[in-house]
Amino acid sequence: MPGENAPHREEAAQVPDPGTLLVDTSRRDQVGEFRGVAGPYWSLRPVRGGMEWEAEPGKVRAPSPMERLRAEIARCNARSEGRIL
């Protein structure tokens, strides 16, 4: 059959749900909240609030349990200080 021996293309990274915490390995393992897709990049926002940045999907990973806990605490602190809603 045609295409049986054709090399398989790598599957594109699955787009996460908005609000998912991710780690951008190209930014010294900065944790961000997924906001959406911007062309070939994913938009992430710091959990403490601030400017979004664009990350390459291949350089993004799920946070470890400790990274997730730190990010959740940072988000709670920022919310209690009125820096984010």
Residue pairs with C-beta under 8 A, 6 or more apart in sequence:
12 57
13 57
13 58
13 60
15 37
15 42
16 22
16 34
16 42
17 34
18 34
18 35
18 36
19 33
19 34
20 33
20 34
21 31
21 32
21 33
21 34
21 47
21 62
21 63
21 67
21 68
21 71
22 31
22 32
22 33
22 34
22 42
22 44
22 55
22 60
22 61
22 62
22 63
23 29
23 30
23 31
23 32
23 60
23 61
23 62
23 63
23 67
24 30
24 31
24 32
24 44
24 53
24 55
24 59
24 60
25 59
25 60
25 61
26 55
26 56
26 59
27 53
27 55
29 67
30 46
31 47
31 63
31 67
31 68
31 70
31 71
32 44
32 45
32 46
32 47
32 53
32 55
33 44
33 45
33 46
33 47
34 42
34 43
34 44
35 43
35 44
35 45
35 52
36 42
36 43
37 43
38 54
40 56
40 57
41 54
41 55
41 56
41 57
42 54
42 55
42 56
42 57
42 60
43 52
43 53
43 54
43 55
44 52
44 53
44 54
44 55
44 60
45 51
45 52
45 53
47 71
47 72
47 74
47 75
47 78
48 74
48 75
48 77
48 78
48 83
48 84
49 78
49 83
49 84
63 71
75 84
78 84
79 85
